[in-house]
Amino acid sequence: MKLSISRPAGKQRAFTLTEVCVSAALGAFMIGGIVYGYVQSTRRAEWSAYSLAAQSLAMQRLEQARAAKWDPPAYPPIDQLVSTNFPPTQEVMDIPISGTNVVYATISTTITTLPANPPLKMIQVNCVWPFMNGSVFTNSIVTYRAPDQ
């Protein structure tokens, strides 16, 4: 025996306009959140690429300073490890370039003689670089160096 439910004529089940509007709004919020997440992850990945390029430039300058000759016991004493030998420079960051989107970073080097025995020098390299919205970031490296042996 089959049971059937009869409905009055003209009465059919459907979603109300309110239910449709609420589900459309929830769908729009969900899609907007997904798009926002993708944009944020892309921005963060680009920031990481800029930071790595700046760190690479700072490391290059640090290696230049570490390679400078510094031999106080020699006659005459040799000291090429001074800040004036490493003036501030602007370098192109090593990021993908297409057309005119070249990004420059400013590299400055500070060399400080420390009162210690044996003598030591502190080398600090700062690489200042801009990001998309005009904010400026700095990557810094500090190391110590003894005279040549």
C-alpha positions in Angstrom: 0.0 0.0 0.0 1.4 3.3 -1.1 1.0 6.5 1.0 0.9 9.8 -0.7 0.7 13.2 0.8 -1.4 15.5 -1.1 -0.8 19.2 -1.0 -3.3 21.9 -1.6 -3.2 23.3 -5.1 -0.7 26.2 -5.5 1.2 25.3 -2.4 4.7 24.0 -3.2 7.8 23.8 -1.1 10.6 26.3 -1.9 13.2 28.6 -0.3 12.0 31.9 0.9 13.6 35.1 -0.3 15.2 35.6 3.1 16.9 32.2 3.0 18.3 32.8 -0.5 19.7 36.2 0.5 21.3 34.8 3.7 22.9 31.9 1.8 24.1 34.3 -0.9 25.7 36.6 1.7 27.4 33.7 3.4 28.7 32.5 0.1 30.0 35.9 -0.8 31.8 36.2 2.6 33.3 32.8 2.2 34.6 33.6 -1.3 35.9 37.0 -0.1 37.7 35.4 2.7 39.4 32.8 0.4 40.5 35.6 -2.0 41.8 37.7 0.9 43.8 34.7 2.1 45.4 34.2 -1.3 46.3 37.9 -1.5 47.8 37.9 1.9 49.9 34.8 1.3 51.1 36.3 -2.0 52.1 39.5 -0.3 53.9 37.6 2.5 55.8 35.5 -0.1 56.9 38.6 -1.9 58.0 40.2 1.4 60.0 37.1 2.1 61.7 37.4 -1.3 62.6 41.0 -0.7 64.0 40.2 2.8 66.1 37.4 1.4 67.5 39.6 -1.3 68.3 42.3 1.3 70.0 39.7 3.5 72.1 38.5 0.6 73.2 42.1 -0.2 74.1 42.6 3.5 76.0 39.4 3.6 78.0 40.4 0.4 79.1 43.6 2.1 80.0 41.7 5.3 82.2 39.4 3.3 83.9 42.3 1.7 84.7 43.8 5.1 85.9 40.4 6.4 88.3 40.2 3.4 89.9 43.6 4.1 93.5 43.6 5.3 94.0 44.4 8.9 97.5 43.7 10.3 98.5 46.0 13.3 101.8 44.2 14.1 103.1 44.7 10.5 105.6 47.5 9.8 104.0 49.8 8.8 100.7 48.7 10.3 98.0 47.9 7.7 94.4 48.8 8.5 92.0 48.7 5.5 89.1 47.7 7.8 87.7 51.2 8.4 84.2 52.6 7.7 85.5 55.0 5.1 86.5 52.1 2.9 82.9 51.0 2.8 80.7 54.0 2.0 76.9 53.7 1.9 75.8 52.4 -1.5 72.5 51.7 -3.3 72.3 48.3 -4.9 69.7 46.7 -7.0 67.9 43.9 -5.1 68.1 40.4 -6.6 64.4 39.9 -7.2 62.6 39.2 -10.5 62.5 42.4 -12.6 60.1 43.1 -15.4 60.4 46.5 -17.0 60.6 49.3 -14.5 60.0 47.5 -11.2 63.6 47.7 -10.1 64.0 47.9 -6.3 67.0 49.5 -4.7 68.4 48.9 -1.2 70.8 51.1 0.7 73.7 49.4 2.4 75.7 51.0 5.2 78.6 49.6 7.1 79.8 50.6 10.6 83.1 49.4 11.9 83.9 49.9 15.5 87.2 49.2 17.3 86.6 47.4 20.6 89.0 47.9 23.6 90.1 44.3 24.0 93.3 42.3 24.0 93.8 41.0 21.4 92.3 43.8 19.4 88.8 43.3 17.9 86.6 45.2 15.5 82.9 44.9 15.3 81.4 45.0 11.8 77.8 46.0 11.4 76.0 46.0 8.0 72.5 47.4 7.6 70.5 47.0 4.4 67.5 49.3 4.2 64.8 48.4 1.6 61.3 49.6 0.7 58.2 47.4 0.4 55.0 47.9 -1.6 53.0 50.2 0.6 55.9 52.6 1.3 57.0 50.9 4.5 60.8 50.5 5.0 62.5 47.5 6.5 66.1 46.9 7.7 68.2 43.7 7.6 71.2 43.9 9.9 74.2 41.7 10.4 76.9 42.0 13.1 80.1 40.1 13.5 83.5 40.5 15.2 86.9 40.2 13.6 90.4 39.8 14.9 93.5 41.0 13.0 95.2 39.0 10.2 97.4 36.3 11.5 
